[in-house]
Amino acid sequence: MAYPKADLNSTVQKQTQSFYATSKLCEVMFTYELARRLRAGNKNTAVKINAINPGFMLLTRLGRTYKFGEKLYRWILHSIFKMIGIADHPKDSGKAVAALIDSCTTTATYYDKFNIVPSSEESYDVKKAKQLWEDTNKLIESIAGN
């Protein structure tokens, strides 16, 4: 799951979007699995494990390798989206995370900034989350040489 298959009949942009979405799904599933494991090990743990959607950001460092035209296009879109109230900025998302750290009482919860919202249906698949956890451990062990 963490290694989606390349689609030779698709554009690079669509594949990149698919890979990005898959990586975000894996992050949410890993978050939920970590929360389950912490609770299973200690029912009274005070540790809170949550996932947060930082929002819709077109002007991040992810686009640092884009050509000038793509950067200009993204900047124009960001400006338009900002005017209509749907663009976000990394600093604002950072503030939301910091505020949640101080006020959060939940665990294994998905936030859209300050609001609790359901994550995708697939993110609640416990079997896939456990497999992701186990595969991640194997990968880390192979890299660490243990």
BANURO-906392 format. One record per atom (N, C-alpha, C, O): x, y, z; residue in three letters. Coordinates in steps of 0.001 Angstrom, whole numbers, padded with zeros to 6 digits, always signed. Atoms other than C-alpha are relative to their C-alpha. Example, Ala and Ser with C-alpha at 12.3 -4.5 7.8 and 13.67 -1.06 7.14 Angstrom:
<recs>
+000890-001190+000000Ala
+012300-004500+007800Ala
+000900+001200+000000Ala
+001936+001181+000665Ala
-000820-001190-000060Ser
+013670-001060+007140Ser
-000770+001090+000730Ser
-000261+002198+000899Ser
</recs>
This chain:
<recs>
+000817-001188+000000Met
+000000+000000+000000Met
+000863+001256+000000Met
+000526+002232-000671Met
-000852-001185-000056Ala
+002806+002434+000785Ala
+000794+000176-001282Ala
+001421+001216-001488Ala
-000673-000086+001288Tyr
+004251+001697-002641Tyr
-001022-000194-001112Tyr
-001113-001280-001684Tyr
+001000+000169+001047Pro
+001449+002386-005117Pro
+000665-000304-001335Pro
+001767+000169-001614Pro
-000534+000395+001299Lys
+001984+000912-008553Lys
-000091+001167-000989Lys
-001084+001893-001033Lys
+000008-001023+001044Ala
+002936+003256-011366Ala
-000963-000427-001100Ala
-001017-001601-001468Ala
+000936+000251+001092Asp
+000291+003520-014071Asp
+000612+000570-001273Asp
+000662+001787-001452Asp
-000680-000444+001213Leu
+002045+003662-017433Leu
-000937+000717-000966Leu
-000472+001381-001893Leu
+000972-000670+000858Asn
-001176+004926-019057Asn
-000456+001334+000573Asn
-001362+001962+000026Asn
+000410-001234-000668Ser
-001430+007935-016726Ser
+001091+001055-000148Ser
+002238+000745-000469Ser
-000988-001078+000050Thr
+000270+011308-016687Thr
+000820-000005+001286Thr
+000384-000529+002311Thr
-000857-000098-001181Val
+003123+011984-014285Val
-000716+000797+001094Val
-000623+000445+002270Val
+000697-000820-000986Gln
+000998+014670-012578Gln
-001066-000809+000741Gln
-001176-000717+001964Gln
+001036+000808-000654Lys
-001888+012262-011920Lys
+000619-001061+000902Lys
+000105-001329+001988Lys
-000673+000989-000836Gln
+000508+009606-010626Gln
+000568+000645+001255Gln
+000486+000075+002343Gln
-000547-000714-001150Thr
+002198+012151-008369Thr
-001102+000303+001006Thr
-000901+000151+002210Thr
+001131-000264-000888Gln
-001192+013145-006956Gln
-000444-001273+000700Gln
-000776-001244+001885Gln
+000375+001279-000591Ser
-002021+009479-006380Ser
+000997-000415+001072Ser
+000605-000857+002152Ser
-001034+000371-000969Phe
+001297+008834-004635Phe
-000101+000882+001246Phe
+000056+000398+002367Phe
+000137-000926-001131Tyr
+000796+011938-002459Tyr
-001198-000398+000859Tyr
-001095-000450+002085Tyr
+001206+000393-000747Ala
-002734+010869-001489Ala
+000236-001300+000759Ala
-000217-001450+001894Ala
-000302+001270-000665Thr
-001493+007365-000686Thr
+000891+000234+001215Thr
+000692-000388+002259Thr
-000883-000281-001140Ser
+001260+008771+001541Ser
-000780+000633+001152Ser
-000504+000344+002316Ser
+000819-000612-001049Lys
-001299+010866+003432Lys
-000887-001050+000672Lys
-001063-001031+001890Lys
+000797+001095-000561Leu
-003540+007809+003868Leu
+000860-000833+000944Leu
+000422-001183+002040Leu
-000900+000789-000850Cys
-000576+005873+005247Cys
+000301+000722+001307Cys
+000362+000091+002362Cys
-000256-000768-001230Glu
+000169+008666+007726Glu
-001171-000093+000973Glu
-000971-000267+002175Glu
+001179+000073-000867Val
-003396+008616+009049Val
-000150-001409+000573Val
-000424-001571+001762Val
+000112+001387-000477Met
-003480+004808+009260Met
+001076-000304+001047Met
+000804-000971+002045Met
-001091+000211-000953Phe
-000101+004781+011029Phe
-000329+000687+001333Phe
-000052+000146+002404Phe
+000409-000731-001203Thr
-001429+007390+013486Thr
-001015-000802+000803Thr
-000878-000948+002018Thr
+001028+000788-000690Tyr
-004486+005282+014302Tyr
+000584-001272+000611Tyr
+000217-001660+001720Tyr
-000608+001231-000512Glu
-002386+002132+014698Glu
+000887+000295+001208Glu
+000875-000460+002180Glu
-000819-000391-001152Leu
+000080+003893+017009Leu
-000876+000260+001217Leu
-000538-000164+002322Leu
+000918-000265-001115Ala
-002821+005100+019157Ala
-000551-001309+000564Ala
-000634-001473+001781Ala
+000502+001304-000474Arg
-004253+001552+019314Arg
+001057-000728+000818Arg
+000750-001292+001868Arg
-001076+000711-000690Arg
-000892+000120+020355Arg
+000338+000652+001337Arg
+000618-000044+002313Arg
-000256-000681-001275Leu
-000324+002762+023016Leu
-001085-000316+001019Leu
-000792-000573+002186Leu
+001107+000329-000913Arg
-003775+002135+024504Arg
+000054-001452+000441Arg
-000235-001762+001597Arg
-000076+001426-000354Ala
-003276-001634+024386Ala
+001106-000243+001028Ala
+000972-001101+001901Ala
-001114+000168-000936Gly
+000026-001293+026243Gly
-000234+000658+001336Gly
+000299+000214+002353Gly
+000264-000742-001234Asn
-001270+001167+028823Asn
-001338+000716-000146Asn
-001419+001771-000775Asn
+001353-000564+000123Lys
-004998+001876+029134Lys
-000097+001422+000555Lys
-000970+002188+000146Lys
+000067-001318-000648Asn
-004282+004968+031252Asn
+001008+000989-000568Asn
+001308+001996+000074Asn
-001005-000903+000558Thr
-001740+006595+028937Thr
-000570+001401-000228Thr
-001715+001565-000647Thr
+000402-001391+000226Ala
-001891+010377+028768Ala
+000444+000489-001375Ala
+000147+001619-001762Ala
-000490-000384+001319Val
-000250+010404+025343Val
-001173+000084-000974Val
-002025-000803-001020Val
+001050-000215+000998Lys
-002499+011767+022607Lys
+000619-000088-001388Lys
+001582+000618-001687Lys
-000485+000191+001361Ile
-001940+010631+019018Ile
-001142+000338-000956Ile
-002165-000346-000981Ile
+001030-000448+000923Asn
-003930+012463+016364Asn
+000613+000377-001340Asn
+001828+000539-001452Asn
-000417-000448+001328Ala
-003738+013425+012688Ala
-000724+001307-000299Ala
-001845+001535+000156Ala
+000605-001289+000340Ile
-004403+016869+011277Ile
+000181+000281-001487Ile
+001245+000043-002059Ile
-000062-000477+001369Asn
-005213+018134+007817Asn
+000462+001451+000058Asn
-000242+002293+000615Asn
-000505-001371-000094Pro
-003085+021267+007412Pro
-000733+000983-000892Pro
-000567+002194-000745Pro
+000740-000894+000877Gly
-005363+022645+004724Gly
+000524-000034-001429Gly
+001401-000827-001771Gly
-000304-000054+001429Phe
-005082+023530+001057Phe
+001078+001048-000231Phe
+000810+002249-000203Phe
-001129-000921+000156Met
-001655+025032+000442Met
+000687-000211-001336Met
+001208-001290-001618Met
-000662+000074+001295Leu
-000310+025773-002995Leu
+001433+000521+000055Leu
+002237+000212-000824Leu
-001310-000656-000041Leu
+002756+027728-001884Leu
+000911-000612+001053Leu
+001385+000087+001948Leu
-000932+000654-000921Thr
+004843+025175-000010Thr
+001302-000284-000741Thr
+001399-000058-001947Thr
-001292+000349+000605Arg
+008415+024056-000645Arg
-000095-001266-000860Arg
+000874-001636-001522Arg
+000148+001173+000866Leu
+007025+020960-002364Leu
+000143+000375-001467Leu
+000542-000454-002285Leu
-000079-000446+001385Gly
+006927+023014-005551Gly
+001308+000666-000365Gly
+001390+001329-001398Gly
-001264-000712+000227Arg
+010521+024234-005328Arg
+000685-000383-001315Arg
+001492+000389-001832Arg
-000637+000412+001250Thr
+011539+022281-008430Thr
-000867+000303-001225Thr
-000482-000021-002349Thr
+000870-000323+001132Tyr
+008647+023519-010580Tyr
+000656+001054-000895Tyr
+001442+001887-000442Tyr
-000452-001021+000938Lys
+009411+025529-013670Lys
-000760+001299+000289Lys
-001772+001302+000990Lys
+000573-001319-000271Phe
+008586+029237-013661Phe
-001497+000048-000279Phe
-002259+000583+000527Phe
+001417-000048+000363Gly
+005238+028775-015445Gly
-000895-000682+001025Gly
-001967-000174+001355Gly
+000777+000726-001017Glu
+004003+026222-012902Glu
-000042+000782+001303Glu
-001080+000840+001963Glu
-000035-000807-001230Lys
+005122+028412-009997Lys
-000940+001196-000120Lys
-001669+001521+000817Lys
+000880-001147+000225Leu
+003327+031405-011505Leu
-001461-000428+000054Leu
-002288+000245+000670Leu
+001364+000543-000005Tyr
+000183+029311-012093Tyr
-000468-000268+001429Tyr
-001589+000091+001790Tyr
+000351+000315-001383Arg
+000211+028102-008467Arg
-000161+001281+000828Arg
-001047+001358+001679Arg
+000104-001256-000728Trp
+000793+031637-007154Trp
-001311+000708-000343Trp
-001969+001256+000541Trp
+001265-000615+000429Ile
-002162+032950-009198Ile
-001175-000745+000643Ile
-002087-000123+001188Ile
+001072+000780-000638Leu
-004381+030095-007985Leu
-000079+000293+001495Leu
-001167+000485+002038Leu
-000017-000288-001436His
-003288+030708-004392His
-000636+001364+000276His
-001428+001499+001208His
+000552-001349-000191Ser
-004139+034417-004717Ser
-001511+000003-000163Ser
-002225+000626+000622Ser
+001455+000086+000229Ile
-007589+033639-006125Ile
-000663-000743+001158Ile
-001666-000284+001703Ile
+000570+000787-001093Phe
-008255+030958-003500Phe
+000037+000761+001321Phe
-000867+000624+002146Phe
-000086-000809-001225Lys
-007096+033322-000755Lys
-001125+001043+000031Lys
-001719+001296+001079Lys
+001069-001005+000066Met
-009571+035967-001946Met
-001362-000603+000319Met
-002205+000054+000931Met
+001306+000623-000257Ile
-012459+033503-001776Ile
-000009-000833+001286Ile
-001018-001443+001639Ile
-000034+000594-001336Gly
-011292+032064+001538Gly
+000267-001484+000087Gly
-000087-002108+001087Gly
-000264+001435-000101Ile
-010138+028546+000693Ile
+001486-000344-000008Ile
+001840-001520+000064Ile
-001440+000272-000023Ala
-006337+028929+000621Ala
+000498+000025+001444Ala
-000026+000759+002282Ala
-000596+000056-001326Asp
-004239+028096+003663Asp
+001485+000312-000098Asp
+002065+000294-001183Asp
-001421-000309-000056His
-000727+029002+004764His
+000648-000904+001047His
+000039-001183+002080His
-000657+000886-000969Pro
+001794+026757+006529Pro
+000079+000583+001414Pro
-000034-000163+002387Pro
-000073-000610-001334Lys
+002137+029255+009410Lys
-001318-000153+000757Lys
-001318-000404+001962Lys
+001306+000148-000644Asp
-001609+029106+010105Asp
-000224-001447+000451Asp
-000779-001693+001521Asp
+000132+001406-000382Ser
-001529+025308+010115Ser
+000870-000318+001204Ser
+000465-001071+002089Ser
-000885+000179-001159Gly
+001414+025384+012510Gly
-000639+000522+001276Gly
-000515-000093+002335Gly
+000703-000565-001167Lys
-000604+027596+014854Lys
-001118-000938+000451Lys
-001337-001115+001650Lys
+001080+000932-000351Ala
-003509+025127+014697Ala
+000561-001209+000739Ala
-000020-001656+001728Ala
-000630+001149-000665Val
-001192+022237+015627Val
+000424+000384+001415Val
+000179-000365+002360Val
-000444-000442-001326Ala
+000301+024209+018515Ala
-001184+000169+000949Ala
-001104-000213+002117Ala
+001188-000177-000844Ala
-003154+025120+019818Ala
-000595-001344+000400Ala
-001046-001505+001534Ala
+000544+001323-000315Leu
-004299+021494+019623Leu
+000858-000730+001032Leu
+000335-001483+001854Leu
-000886+000638-000972Ile
-001264+020344+021588Ile
-000409+000400+001415Ile
-000396-000420+002333Ile
+000376-000507-001325Asp
-002408+022505+024489Asp
-001416-000373+000415Asp
-001702-000490+001606Asp
+001410+000175-000353Ser
-006129+021767+024276Ser
-000587-001370-000326Ser
-001725-001653+000048Ser
+000532+001267+000491Cys
-006517+018302+022790Cys
-000271-000990+001136Cys
+000567-001194+002015Cys
+000359+001034-000979Thr
-008320+015678+024866Thr
-000295-001335-000680Thr
-000677-002300-000018Thr
+000329+001206+000771Thr
-008769+013085+022100Thr
+001262-000757-000390Thr
+002374-000239-000294Thr
-001066+000765+000631Thr
-006637+010338+020641Thr
-000615-000802-001133Thr
-001808-001108-001114Thr
+000464+000704+001195Ala
-006894+008491+017325Ala
-001137+000771-000672Ala
-002171+000206-001029Ala
+001008-000895+000563Thr
-008820+011445+015930Thr
+000610+000771-001156Thr
+001799+001090-001141Thr
-000440-000769+001159Tyr
-008577+013281+012625Tyr
-000580+001406+000104Tyr
-001784+001585+000287Tyr
+000408-001403-000082Tyr
-008692+017078+012691Tyr
+000176+000688-001346Tyr
+001151+000455-002061Tyr
-000144-000939+001110Asp
-009321+019542+009913Asp
+000189+001341+000673Asp
-000774+002025+001021Asp
-000402-001128-000848Lys
-007488+022371+011609Lys
-000533-000244+001407Lys
-000055-001153+002086Lys
+000487+000130-001388Phe
-009483+022779+014864Phe
-001214-000920+000125Phe
-001662-001205+001236Phe
+001248+000764-000014Asn
-012475+020636+013886Asn
+000248-001496-000151Asn
+001040-001926-000990Asn
-000055+001452+000138Ile
-012858+016907+014419Ile
-000888-000380-001182Ile
-002060-000009-001246Ile
+000737+000467+001171Val
-013894+015308+011129Val
+000381-001456-000243Val
+001464-001887+000151Val
-000383+001379+000324Pro
-014007+011717+009920Pro
+001060+000004-001105Pro
+001008+000820-002025Pro
-000960+000172+001094Ser
-011040+010639+007823Ser
-000634-000945-001023Ser
-001775-001375-000855Ser
+000559+000846+001056Ser
-011506+008536+004711Ser
-000390-001369+000548Ser
+000166-001834+001543Ser
+000476+001322-000430Glu
-013312+005220+005042Glu
+001157-001002+000060Glu
+001247-001803+000990Glu
-001124+000935+000063Glu
-010159+003336+004051Glu
+000978+000176+001166Glu
+001659-000776+001549Glu
-000947-000254-001091Ser
-008161+004960+006867Ser
-000351-000768+001275Ser
+000486-000900+002168Ser
+000431+000746-001190Tyr
-010168+002941+009420Tyr
+000198-001514-000145Tyr
-000241-002276+000717Tyr
-000229+001422+000243Asp
-009096-000431+007970Asp
+001110-000498+000930Asp
+002291-000274+000664Asp
-000946+000438-001028Val
-007411-002033+011001Val
+000988-001023-000560Val
+002173-000990-000228Val
-000881+001026+000569Lys
-006023-004976+009035Lys
+001112+000652-000835Lys
+002279+000284-000701Lys
-001005-000689+000814Lys
-004255-002684+006539Lys
+000939+000828+000872Lys
+002135+000912+000596Lys
-000835-000809-000893Ala
-003020-000439+009353Ala
+001040-000867+000703Ala
+002196-000467+000844Ala
-000942+000921-000643Lys
-001452-003412+011139Lys
+001066-000456-000986Lys
+002241-000559-000634Lys
-000963+000403+001029Gln
+000168-004542+007895Gln
+000981+001134-000289Gln
+002181+000902-000432Gln
-000859-001167+000210Leu
+001502-001033+007312Leu
+001013+000126+001137Leu
+002193+000377+000897Leu
-000873-000081-001179Trp
+002928-000999+010856Trp
+001106-001057-000083Trp
+002286-000763+000105Trp
-000967+001103+000057Glu
+004588-004387+010431Glu
+000995+000189-001141Glu
+002189-000051-000963Glu
-000898-000229+001137Asp
+006011-003547+006996Asp
+000963+001156+000272Asp
+002128+001117-000125Asp
-000858-001126-000366Thr
+007331-000241+008313Thr
+001101-000453+000946Thr
+002257-000061+000789Thr
-001005+000525-000921Asn
+009081-002043+011163Asn
+001059-000816-000742Asn
+002252-000677-000471Asn
-000941+000805+000778Lys
+010652-004506+008714Lys
+000944+000898-000820Lys
+002146+000645-000906Lys
-000815-000926+000803Leu
+011844-001650+006507Leu
+001025+000708+000878Leu
+002194+000823+000508Leu
-000921-000694-000899Ile
+013355+000222+009435Ile
+001091-000952+000486Ile
+002261-000575+000555Ile
-000988+000989-000432Glu
+015052-002949+010690Glu
+001010-000298-001106Glu
+002200-000453-000832Glu
-000928+000295+001100Ser
+016530-003622+007250Ser
+000962+001165-000233Ser
+002119+000946-000594Ser
-000859-001174+000163Ile
+017894-000069+007054Ile
+000974+000115+001167Ile
+002151+000426+000983Ile
-000827-000126-001196Ala
+019186-000085+010620Ala
+000964-001171+000164Ala
+001919-001094+000938Ala
-000876+001156-000065Gly
+020774-003484+010124Gly
-000223-000880+001210Gly
+000691-001596+001617Gly
+000300+000833-001177Asn
+019075-005167+013096Asn
-000634-001288-000408Asn
-000956-002114+000446Asn
</recs>
